[in-house]
Amino acid sequence: MDIGWRLAFLLLLVGGLGQSAWPAVVALVLRWLLGDSICLVLLGLALLGWPWLGPWMPPWLSVAAVAITLALLPAQPPPALRWLPADLNYTFSILCLGLKTWVRLNRRRPDTFVDSFERWARAQPGRTILVWTGPGSQSVTFRELDAQACRAAWAMRAELGGALGLHAREPTALLMLPSQTMAALALWLGLAKLGCPVAWINPHSRGAPLVHAVLSSGAQVLIVDPDLRENLEEVLPKLQAEDIRCFYLSYSSPTLGVGALGAALEAAPPDPVPAELRAEIKPRSPALFIYTSGTTGLPKPAILTYERVLHISSMLTLFGVTADDVVYSVLPLYHTMGLVLGVLSCLELGVTCVLAPKFSASCFWDDCRQHGVTVIQYVGEVLRYLCNTPQRPEDRTHTVRLAIGSGLRADVWETFQQRFGPIRIWEVYGSTEGNVGFVNYPGRCGAHGKTSCFLRMLSPYELVQFSMETEEPVRDNRGLCIPVRPGEAGLLLTQVLGRQPFLGYRGARELSERKLVRNVRRPNDVYYNSGDVLTVDREGFLCFRDRLGDTFRSGGRGRTCPRERWRACWHRWTSCRR
């Protein structure tokens, strides 16, 4: 449509409405959706809306402003405009979720995930909440899990100081194999009832990384799976030198100086734990410590506050998960995806969670059929392994309707849906310590997230040029970062704001400061450096390209592919059951 046609449309619109201000507002909204900056929107609103406020402004001036605006419109609508309904719907859902979280956490005593779990235990005590598919398979109801958690809370207080016991906000570290999943979850909930944050340590940690993981969490107590005796004994003198008390989650201890919690847990009463014991909890008090991978150094304990945990665990409602669903997870509990988005989300929503000790491509769908699973969790490699198994006649005989996870490649996405049916895939991008996440809510194949002008106003971010050698942002002559154009790969920086904080890692402040970048778009602004390279197209779809810092040079050799590094990590913690 050329300028003449636009002006003709303007005149018809003005004549039809009989009010010069209406086409002004229409044109303004169109220009805003086309990507005008917020300041220009506000300026245009003040100018074009003035006929309602100032009768001295002649109608022809409003008409002229609209004519100029329409003349500047491109001949074709922008690609992102087709996603406007989905963008508005998702933004509204995010705002509602944030408001509910804010209301819950800003009461006189914050309403945390522990309170939500206890409400479910009172309302539906006989409802099955956890199902274990490993050796000695079992299912646990809300009543049983709550009783175990209460016993754990009283036992820990008795073992660690009698009436005083553990103080609220005093961290405890757990080192558990998947075989102890059910006991570890009950112990974790018991500690949460006392208000104690818990550090979940990777059970593959040994030697110096294990010592560092315990010390950096600030924990004075370490509870260990008895099958990890060798891991503990080789570092026990160093831990004891730091006055860290160690316990096995068993009835006896084969190691001098290490206690056993089994008898205390069994003897403790299942009496309710008073909420006053966690009265010191604030919205931004630490709830969990989840460790970084440690590929660029020793693992760092990322801080997950009660606010952050509640935000993540409530995300399942955005994906359409209800209390009638059954979630299946093979992901480890020392990862945010497995613990918070998996188990904790189910506790929050009252959803039955089926837990497997490790991933098995041959048993995956059999488990789903046996337990009536409707929602599965994944990382990209999980679905790839499923697609690589021999085809079976019953491949589409299941009740799974949703798949939630991250890192799914486009080719695997298509193959998975073609083979196993039209399962709705929710691809999520984010990091444990990051302050912004993205969701591919339209469900476009291959995209790792979706953004819009609305979401960008709520959670500002930038994709900027960076140096491949230094892995740092490139600056212009004013010292500011240089944004990339649509389709170009850029380093993701997310703005640090009061409503969007970066809490960093526990320990030395320098560890967190290294992740911050200043003077990005304007002097003195602060952004979190994700270390991830992404692209965003003109429709707002984001694709992950690379991860800086997880690649390295050794002896002059080339870079190691991050995808291959992830596959190596995956093989390390899971071996397929046959």
Buried (B, 14 or more C-beta within 10 A) or exposed (E): EEEEEBBEEBEEBBEEEEBBBBBBBBBBEBBBBBEBEEEEBEEBBEBBBBBEEEEEBEEEBBBEBBBEBBBEBEEEEBEBEEBBEBBEEBBEEBEEBBEEBBEBBEEEEBBBBBBBBBEBBEEBBEBBBBBBBBEEEEBBBBBBBBBBBBBBBBBBBBBBEEEEBBBBBBBBBBBBBBBBBBBBBBBBBBBBBBBBBBBBBBBBBBEEBBBBBBBBBBBBBBBBBBBBBEBBBEBBEBBEEEEBBBBBBBEEBEBEEBBBBBEBBEEBEBEBBEBEBBEEBEBBBBBBBBBBBBBEEBBBBBBBBBBBBBBBBBBBBBBEBEEEBBBBBBBBBBBBBBBBBBBBBBBBBBBBBBBBBBBBBEBBBEBBBEBBBBBBBBBBBBBBBBBEBEEEEEBEEBEBBBBBBBBBBEEBBEBBBEBBEEBBBBBBBBBBBBBBBBBBBBEBBBBBBBBBBBBBEBBBBBBBBBEEEEBEBBBEEEEBBBBBEEEEBBBBBBBBBEEBBBBBBBBEEEBBEEBBBEBBBEEEBBBBBBBBBBBBBEBBBBBBEBBBEBBEEEEEEEEBEBBEBBBEBBEEBBEBBE
